[in-house]
Amino acid sequence: MSTLAPRYPYWLASEPVFANEDLAVVDKYSGETATRVAMADAAAIDAAIAAAEAAFPKMAALAAFERRDVLLHCARRFAERAEELAQALCVEAGKPIRDSRGEVTRLIDTFRIAAEEATRVGGALQTLDISPRAKGYRGMWKRVPIGPVSFISPFNFPLNLAAHKVAPALAVGCPFVMKPASATPIGALVIGETLAEVTEPHGPLPKGAFSILPCSRDGADLFTTDERLKLLSFTGSPDVGWALKAKAGKKKVVLELGGNAAVIVDEDADLDDAVARIVFGAFYQSGQSCIGVQRIIAHRSIYEPLKTALIEKTAALVSGDPKDENTFIGPMISAAEAQRLCTWISEAQAGGARLLTGGKRKGPMLEATLLENVDPRAKICAEEAFGPVAVLSPFENWDAALAQVNDSRFGLQAGLFTRDFFKIQKAWDVLDVGGVVVNDVPSYRVDNMPYGGVKDSGLGREGVLFAMEDMTEIRNLVIRMRD
C-alpha cells in the first residue's frame, strides 16, 4: 500500500499552501500518477524571498543550541518516518527500495553532522603586533551567516542532496528558499513538514525561515537573479549550472555539476574486490549519479580477466520493479533519458565500439551495459552518461592511465585500485579532480567530507562543514589597547 498522500502543499514562509495549479508526480516504474504537489508561481517565490529576508535577523540571532536542537529534531523525525520516506523515494525516483533506505540513512546522518557543527561555528584570536606600528592592537574574527540563500536540488538524490543544502543553512542561521526537482519533489516537502514542527510557536525557527517551492523551470528565475538572496547553491547539469551562474549577479554561487568518473585498476589489484565495487559504482541506482563509474581503465596485463568478470557480474544484476527487495537496477528517471542513452550507445557502436553486455531498453528500463573500443570523443565516453553504462579501455603504464582520467572536461572524483603508495601519491598530485578514492570506486562519498569538482564539474565544495563556510562570511574585530 502506498504511503503517499493524495496531494502535497508547497511551503511558503513556513506555512503549507495548496495552490490551484499542481504537478503530477509519476511512479517512475509504472508510469502512473502517484500523487500531486502544489506548484508555486512567481508571486509566491517573490513572497518567499521577502519572508526570508524579514526572518534573517531572528535566524542570525538564534543560539547555537537552538540551531542544534532544530537539526536533532529533524534527524529524530526522519528516523521515525524512515520507511515512509524510503517508500516515497522508491516511487518518485524509481530508486530500488534497498537503495532508498540507504539514502534515508544518509539524510539522517547529514542532519546529525550539521547538529554537531552548529555548536562549533566560531572564529579565532589573531596576533596583530607583527611590527612596531601594530603594538597594542589585538584582533579577532568570527563567522556570521551570509543572509537569505537559494537552493535548487536535483532528482537523483532528492533527500540527501536537499539535506546537504538545508542542514548547513540551519546550522549557521541562514533562511532559505528551495526549488526541488519537479520529477522528485516529495522528499523536500516532507523536510518542510518536519521543519514546520519546530517553527514559531512550536519552536525557535521564525516564520519565513524556509520555503520549499516546486515550480516550473521557466518560473524559477528569482531563485537565481533576486539580489535579496546572498548565495545560490545548485546541483544539476553543467549546461544549466553555468547558465545560472552567468545570471546570478553579485551573489556567491556554489555549483555541483556533472562528471564522467573514471576508475583505474592496476596490475596489483585484487580483481574480485575491484569487480564487485566497480559493478556497484557503475550501476547503483541505474547509474544516475554524477560520480557513478563511467570509464574503467585497466592495466593491459589484467584487462581480459577483469573484463570477463565484469561481464559476468553485470549480466547477473537483477532489474525490475524498484519496490522488489531483490531489484538492483530500477528505471531511469524517464523513458526519454533511457532512449537518449540508447542513441549514444548506437552512435558509439557505429564508431567502432563493441557491446559486451546489455544495451536493450524497454520504456525507462535500460539494461546494465558495458562497452569497449570506444572512441574517447564519443558521447558515451566524453559526456556524462548519467545512466547504467560504462566503457572499458586498457593502459600500459601509470602515467598513461592518469592522462586518460584527465582527458575529460569533467573533474569530480576518481577511483584507484592499486597497492602502490607512490602511484597513489602521484595520482593525488596529478589528477585534476575534486577527490581521489583509493581501493574503491569514485562513487564513494561520506557526508562530512569535502565534496565537489573542478573544470565543468562545478565550483566550490559541499559536505556539511564546507557548505557552512560558504554560507557564512568573516567579520573582523580590531581593538587598540590603551592604558
VMD Tcl script that draws the C-alpha trace (Angstrom):
set ca {
  {0.00 0.00 0.00}
  {1.30 3.46 -0.93}
  {2.35 5.74 1.91}
  {1.97 8.82 -0.29}
  {-0.59 11.49 0.46}
  {-3.02 12.18 -2.40}
  {-1.74 15.77 -2.59}
  {1.10 17.77 -1.03}
  {1.25 21.50 -0.35}
  {4.26 23.63 -1.02}
  {5.79 25.55 1.89}
  {5.72 29.34 1.73}
  {7.28 31.24 4.63}
  {6.98 28.10 6.81}
  {3.27 27.64 6.01}
  {1.64 24.95 3.83}
  {-0.13 26.22 0.71}
  {-2.45 24.23 -1.56}
  {-2.34 26.24 -4.79}
  {-4.77 25.98 -7.70}
  {-2.05 24.74 -10.02}
  {-0.40 21.44 -9.23}
  {2.12 18.98 -10.62}
  {1.68 15.25 -11.17}
  {4.41 13.10 -9.60}
  {4.76 9.91 -11.60}
  {5.69 6.45 -10.34}
  {8.85 6.05 -12.43}
  {8.38 2.30 -12.86}
  {4.67 2.07 -13.66}
  {4.32 5.46 -15.34}
  {1.14 6.13 -13.37}
  {0.46 9.30 -11.40}
  {1.34 8.56 -7.78}
  {0.41 11.89 -6.20}
  {0.22 15.61 -6.92}
  {2.07 18.56 -5.42}
  {1.12 22.22 -5.37}
  {3.04 24.47 -7.77}
  {4.34 27.89 -6.80}
  {4.09 30.85 -9.18}
  {6.37 33.88 -9.46}
  {4.35 35.81 -6.87}
  {4.77 33.02 -4.32}
  {8.52 32.88 -4.96}
  {8.81 36.65 -4.52}
  {6.84 36.44 -1.26}
  {9.08 33.61 -0.03}
  {12.22 35.66 -0.66}
  {10.72 38.67 1.12}
  {9.82 36.44 4.09}
  {13.34 35.01 4.20}
  {14.81 38.50 4.19}
  {12.49 39.53 7.04}
  {13.32 36.36 9.02}
  {17.08 36.78 8.73}
  {17.67 38.92 11.85}
  {15.86 36.37 14.03}
  {17.61 33.44 12.33}
  {21.01 35.05 12.80}
  {20.26 35.64 16.49}
  {19.42 32.00 17.27}
  {21.68 30.49 19.90}
  {23.93 27.62 18.86}
  {21.97 25.16 21.00}
  {18.71 26.26 19.33}
  {20.11 25.60 15.86}
  {21.49 22.27 17.07}
  {18.16 21.25 18.58}
  {16.27 22.04 15.36}
  {18.62 19.78 13.43}
  {18.42 16.99 16.03}
  {14.62 17.18 15.93}
  {14.75 16.70 12.16}
  {17.13 13.74 12.43}
  {14.88 12.11 15.04}
  {11.71 12.62 13.00}
  {13.35 11.33 9.82}
  {14.34 8.19 11.71}
  {10.74 7.79 12.90}
  {9.45 8.25 9.33}
  {12.28 6.32 7.69}
  {10.21 3.65 5.93}
  {7.66 6.23 4.75}
  {10.46 8.33 3.29}
  {12.08 5.31 1.64}
  {8.83 4.15 0.05}
  {8.13 7.66 -1.27}
  {11.63 7.85 -2.70}
  {11.24 4.46 -4.33}
  {8.10 5.69 -6.10}
  {9.10 9.22 -7.08}
  {12.68 8.44 -8.16}
  {12.35 4.79 -9.18}
  {15.20 4.02 -6.79}
  {15.35 0.38 -5.62}
  {13.93 0.12 -2.13}
  {17.19 -1.03 -0.54}
  {18.99 1.97 -2.01}
  {16.12 4.22 -0.95}
  {16.55 3.10 2.65}
  {20.25 3.82 2.33}
  {19.55 7.36 1.20}
  {17.26 7.94 4.18}
  {20.13 6.84 6.42}
  {22.36 9.43 4.76}
  {19.67 12.10 5.21}
  {19.68 11.39 8.93}
  {23.50 11.36 9.05}
  {23.70 14.73 7.30}
  {21.37 16.41 9.79}
  {23.24 14.85 12.71}
  {26.57 16.09 11.37}
  {25.10 19.57 10.97}
  {23.75 19.46 14.53}
  {27.26 18.80 15.81}
  {28.80 21.53 13.67}
  {26.14 24.08 14.67}
  {27.79 24.42 18.08}
  {31.27 24.85 16.57}
  {30.68 27.91 14.40}
  {33.34 30.17 15.78}
  {36.38 32.20 14.89}
  {39.84 32.92 16.23}
  {42.08 35.34 18.04}
  {44.75 36.79 15.81}
  {48.18 38.19 16.61}
  {48.38 41.67 15.09}
  {51.54 43.08 16.66}
  {53.76 41.82 13.87}
  {55.59 45.15 13.59}
  {56.09 48.28 15.78}
  {53.13 50.11 14.22}
  {50.75 47.37 15.43}
  {51.96 47.26 19.04}
  {48.98 47.42 21.37}
  {46.49 46.15 18.80}
  {44.54 42.91 19.20}
  {42.44 41.15 16.62}
  {39.78 38.51 16.42}
  {37.28 37.30 13.85}
  {34.09 35.30 13.77}
  {31.83 33.74 11.17}
  {28.36 35.20 10.66}
  {25.55 33.93 8.40}
  {25.64 35.40 4.93}
  {21.90 36.11 4.67}
  {18.93 34.55 2.84}
  {20.08 31.78 0.48}
  {18.65 29.95 -2.53}
  {18.79 26.24 -3.32}
  {18.00 24.24 -6.46}
  {18.24 20.48 -5.90}
  {18.29 17.56 -8.39}
  {16.17 14.46 -8.97}
  {18.71 11.70 -8.39}
  {19.23 12.06 -4.61}
  {16.16 14.14 -3.70}
  {16.57 13.59 0.05}
  {20.29 13.65 0.65}
  {21.25 16.36 -1.80}
  {18.50 18.57 -0.41}
  {19.86 17.81 3.05}
  {23.34 18.96 2.01}
  {21.88 22.40 1.37}
  {19.21 22.69 4.06}
  {21.14 21.30 7.05}
  {24.17 23.63 6.72}
  {21.85 26.63 6.29}
  {20.05 25.76 9.52}
  {23.36 25.13 11.27}
  {24.62 28.67 10.60}
  {21.31 30.56 10.71}
  {20.52 31.31 7.05}
  {16.86 31.38 5.98}
  {16.40 29.64 2.64}
  {14.15 29.20 -0.37}
  {14.40 25.89 -2.23}
  {13.25 24.60 -5.59}
  {13.21 20.78 -5.55}
  {13.36 18.87 -8.84}
  {9.94 18.68 -10.47}
  {10.35 14.93 -11.04}
  {11.05 14.21 -7.34}
  {9.66 16.91 -5.02}
  {8.13 14.78 -2.25}
  {11.21 14.27 -0.08}
  {11.91 18.00 0.10}
  {8.29 18.70 1.01}
  {8.49 16.18 3.87}
  {11.57 18.06 5.09}
  {9.33 21.14 5.08}
  {6.70 19.32 7.15}
  {9.38 18.44 9.67}
  {10.76 21.99 9.90}
  {7.25 23.32 10.46}
  {7.17 21.28 13.69}
  {9.94 23.50 15.13}
  {8.75 26.83 13.73}
  {7.10 29.52 15.86}
  {5.07 28.98 18.01}
  {6.24 25.35 18.24}
  {9.97 26.01 18.20}
  {12.75 28.52 17.65}
  {12.62 28.90 13.86}
  {11.00 32.20 12.86}
  {8.24 32.39 10.28}
  {9.90 32.73 6.90}
  {12.93 30.66 7.87}
  {12.19 28.29 4.99}
  {10.17 27.98 1.82}
  {10.11 24.87 -0.36}
  {8.56 25.65 -3.71}
  {8.09 23.21 -6.58}
  {7.75 25.32 -9.71}
  {8.42 25.27 -13.42}
  {11.93 25.98 -14.65}
  {10.56 28.98 -16.57}
  {9.14 30.45 -13.36}
  {12.25 29.92 -11.26}
  {14.38 32.90 -12.36}
  {14.05 34.67 -9.00}
  {15.92 31.83 -7.28}
  {18.93 32.95 -9.33}
  {18.53 36.63 -10.12}
  {16.99 38.18 -7.00}
  {19.58 40.35 -5.22}
  {17.96 39.81 -1.82}
  {19.46 36.31 -1.94}
  {23.15 36.18 -0.99}
  {24.06 32.69 -2.21}
  {22.82 30.25 -4.84}
  {23.62 26.56 -4.41}
  {22.71 24.49 -7.48}
  {23.12 20.78 -8.12}
  {22.33 19.57 -11.61}
  {23.57 19.55 -15.19}
  {26.61 21.59 -16.27}
  {24.80 23.48 -19.02}
  {22.11 24.69 -16.64}
  {24.52 25.36 -13.77}
  {26.91 27.59 -15.71}
  {23.98 29.45 -17.29}
  {22.58 30.17 -13.82}
  {25.97 31.42 -12.63}
  {26.05 33.88 -15.51}
  {22.72 35.33 -14.33}
  {23.36 35.25 -10.58}
  {24.72 38.77 -10.23}
  {26.63 39.62 -7.06}
  {25.65 36.59 -5.01}
  {28.03 33.76 -4.16}
  {27.45 30.66 -6.31}
  {28.16 27.00 -5.49}
  {27.76 24.51 -8.33}
  {27.72 20.71 -8.02}
  {27.53 19.56 -11.61}
  {28.24 16.50 -13.71}
  {31.02 14.04 -14.33}
  {32.16 11.02 -16.30}
  {34.10 9.49 -13.44}
  {36.95 7.10 -14.11}
  {38.39 4.21 -12.11}
  {41.89 2.83 -12.68}
  {42.56 -0.86 -11.99}
  {46.28 -1.55 -11.73}
  {48.03 -4.89 -12.21}
  {48.39 -5.50 -8.44}
  {44.68 -5.03 -7.66}
  {42.50 -7.67 -6.01}
  {40.32 -8.36 -9.05}
  {37.39 -9.94 -7.20}
  {37.18 -6.93 -4.91}
  {37.61 -4.45 -7.76}
  {34.93 -6.11 -9.88}
  {32.39 -6.13 -7.04}
  {32.95 -2.44 -6.30}
  {33.01 -1.36 -9.96}
  {29.74 -3.11 -10.75}
  {28.19 -1.37 -7.76}
  {29.68 2.01 -8.68}
  {28.64 1.84 -12.32}
  {25.09 0.55 -11.94}
  {23.90 1.63 -8.47}
  {20.56 3.43 -8.90}
  {20.74 2.82 -12.65}
  {23.94 4.83 -12.96}
  {22.15 8.09 -12.22}
  {24.92 9.54 -10.08}
  {27.37 12.26 -11.04}
  {30.17 10.14 -9.51}
  {28.97 6.84 -10.97}
  {31.70 4.80 -12.66}
  {31.57 5.61 -16.38}
  {35.16 4.93 -17.51}
  {37.03 1.77 -16.45}
  {40.75 1.96 -17.22}
  {42.55 -1.34 -16.59}
  {46.21 -2.40 -16.88}
  {46.79 -4.41 -20.04}
  {48.04 -7.43 -18.06}
  {44.74 -7.89 -16.21}
  {42.38 -6.36 -18.78}
  {40.93 -9.61 -20.16}
  {40.22 -11.37 -16.83}
  {38.77 -8.13 -15.43}
  {36.55 -7.73 -18.49}
  {35.31 -11.31 -18.30}
  {34.42 -10.95 -14.61}
  {32.73 -7.59 -15.17}
  {30.57 -9.01 -17.96}
  {29.50 -11.95 -15.79}
  {28.63 -9.81 -12.76}
  {26.89 -7.14 -14.83}
  {24.74 -9.61 -16.76}
  {23.63 -11.18 -13.46}
  {22.22 -7.96 -11.98}
  {18.50 -8.15 -11.19}
  {16.43 -5.44 -12.85}
  {12.75 -4.67 -12.49}
  {10.28 -3.14 -10.07}
  {12.20 -0.96 -7.58}
  {9.73 -1.95 -4.85}
  {11.01 -5.54 -5.04}
  {13.62 -6.17 -2.34}
  {15.81 -8.08 -4.83}
  {15.94 -5.41 -7.52}
  {19.29 -3.75 -8.18}
  {18.55 -1.96 -11.48}
  {15.37 0.10 -11.48}
  {14.03 2.53 -14.08}
  {15.82 5.62 -15.22}
  {14.07 8.88 -14.42}
  {12.18 8.77 -17.75}
  {11.86 6.80 -20.96}
  {13.28 9.79 -22.82}
  {16.50 9.62 -20.80}
  {16.78 5.89 -21.42}
  {16.26 6.47 -25.16}
  {18.97 9.17 -25.14}
  {21.46 6.67 -23.77}
  {20.42 4.03 -26.30}
  {21.15 6.57 -29.03}
  {24.59 7.26 -27.54}
  {25.31 3.51 -27.39}
  {24.34 3.11 -31.05}
  {26.49 6.09 -32.04}
  {29.47 4.56 -30.22}
  {28.93 1.22 -31.96}
  {28.78 2.96 -35.33}
  {32.19 4.43 -34.45}
  {33.71 1.03 -33.76}
  {32.73 0.29 -30.16}
  {31.98 -3.29 -29.14}
  {28.94 -4.07 -26.97}
  {29.97 -6.52 -24.26}
  {26.64 -6.91 -22.47}
  {23.31 -5.12 -22.08}
  {22.12 -2.30 -24.30}
  {18.44 -3.19 -24.55}
  {15.69 -0.82 -23.45}
  {12.01 -1.13 -22.54}
  {10.41 2.18 -21.58}
  {12.51 3.75 -18.80}
  {14.30 0.43 -18.14}
  {17.77 0.15 -19.68}
  {19.91 -2.93 -19.15}
  {23.24 -2.53 -17.41}
  {25.63 -2.03 -20.32}
  {29.36 -2.45 -20.89}
  {31.26 -1.31 -23.99}
  {34.89 -1.44 -25.13}
  {36.91 0.02 -28.02}
  {35.01 3.28 -27.59}
  {36.31 6.38 -29.34}
  {37.24 8.80 -26.49}
  {35.35 11.52 -28.37}
  {32.10 9.53 -28.44}
  {29.37 10.99 -26.23}
  {29.12 7.80 -24.17}
  {32.73 8.37 -23.09}
  {33.31 12.13 -23.31}
  {30.00 13.37 -21.90}
  {28.09 12.46 -18.75}
  {26.07 9.30 -19.44}
  {24.04 9.51 -16.21}
  {22.71 6.03 -16.69}
  {23.70 2.33 -16.44}
  {26.54 2.37 -18.99}
  {30.31 2.03 -18.55}
  {33.18 1.79 -21.04}
  {36.40 -0.23 -20.71}
  {39.86 0.63 -22.03}
  {43.39 -0.65 -21.33}
  {46.53 1.21 -20.26}
  {50.22 0.35 -20.47}
  {51.74 2.45 -17.67}
  {50.58 4.55 -14.73}
  {51.29 7.91 -16.35}
  {49.17 6.92 -19.33}
  {46.32 5.90 -17.03}
  {46.41 9.24 -15.21}
  {46.41 11.03 -18.56}
  {43.30 9.10 -19.60}
  {41.50 10.16 -16.43}
  {42.43 13.80 -17.03}
  {41.36 13.66 -20.68}
  {37.93 14.96 -19.79}
  {36.17 18.29 -19.43}
  {34.95 16.99 -16.06}
  {36.82 16.51 -12.80}
  {34.65 15.37 -9.92}
  {36.16 12.21 -8.37}
  {38.37 9.33 -9.50}
  {38.93 5.85 -8.10}
  {42.15 3.81 -7.95}
  {42.67 0.11 -7.30}
  {46.38 -0.23 -6.50}
  {48.58 -1.14 -3.55}
  {51.50 1.05 -4.63}
  {51.75 4.03 -2.29}
  {53.92 6.00 -4.70}
  {51.38 5.58 -7.50}
  {48.65 6.72 -5.12}
  {50.67 9.78 -4.15}
  {51.33 10.68 -7.79}
  {47.64 10.29 -8.65}
  {46.69 12.60 -5.80}
  {49.22 15.14 -7.11}
  {48.39 14.84 -10.81}
  {44.69 14.04 -11.20}
  {42.65 17.16 -11.93}
  {39.64 16.16 -9.83}
  {38.00 17.18 -6.59}
  {38.67 13.86 -4.86}
  {40.66 10.64 -5.23}
  {39.32 7.42 -3.70}
  {41.82 4.59 -3.20}
  {40.87 0.91 -3.41}
  {37.29 1.87 -4.11}
  {35.17 3.49 -6.78}
  {34.77 7.26 -7.33}
  {31.11 6.78 -6.38}
  {32.02 6.65 -2.69}
  {31.07 9.62 -0.52}
  {30.79 10.21 3.21}
  {28.58 13.13 4.14}
  {31.07 15.07 6.26}
  {33.88 15.11 3.69}
  {34.54 17.98 1.25}
  {32.78 17.12 -1.97}
  {32.87 18.88 -5.31}
  {34.72 19.15 -8.57}
  {36.83 21.20 -10.94}
  {36.52 22.11 -14.62}
  {32.95 21.53 -15.81}
  {32.13 19.51 -12.68}
  {31.46 22.61 -10.63}
  {32.57 25.35 -8.32}
  {33.01 25.22 -4.54}
  {32.54 22.33 -2.14}
  {29.69 20.69 -0.28}
  {29.91 18.45 2.75}
  {28.34 19.97 5.85}
  {31.25 21.95 7.30}
  {32.38 23.20 3.89}
  {28.88 24.29 2.90}
  {28.60 26.11 6.23}
  {31.75 28.05 5.39}
  {30.19 29.14 2.08}
  {27.03 30.23 3.90}
  {28.97 32.44 6.31}
  {31.34 35.36 5.99}
  {34.14 36.56 8.22}
  {33.59 39.62 10.40}
  {36.74 41.09 11.87}
  {37.26 42.99 15.15}
  {40.37 45.09 15.91}
  {40.96 46.59 19.36}
  {43.53 49.26 20.16}
  {44.59 48.78 23.75}
  {45.08 51.97 25.81}
  {46.16 52.49 29.41}
}
mol new
graphics top color blue
foreach p $ca { graphics top sphere $p radius 0.5 }
foreach p [lrange $ca 0 end-1] q [lrange $ca 1 end] { graphics top cylinder $p $q radius 0.2 }
display resetview
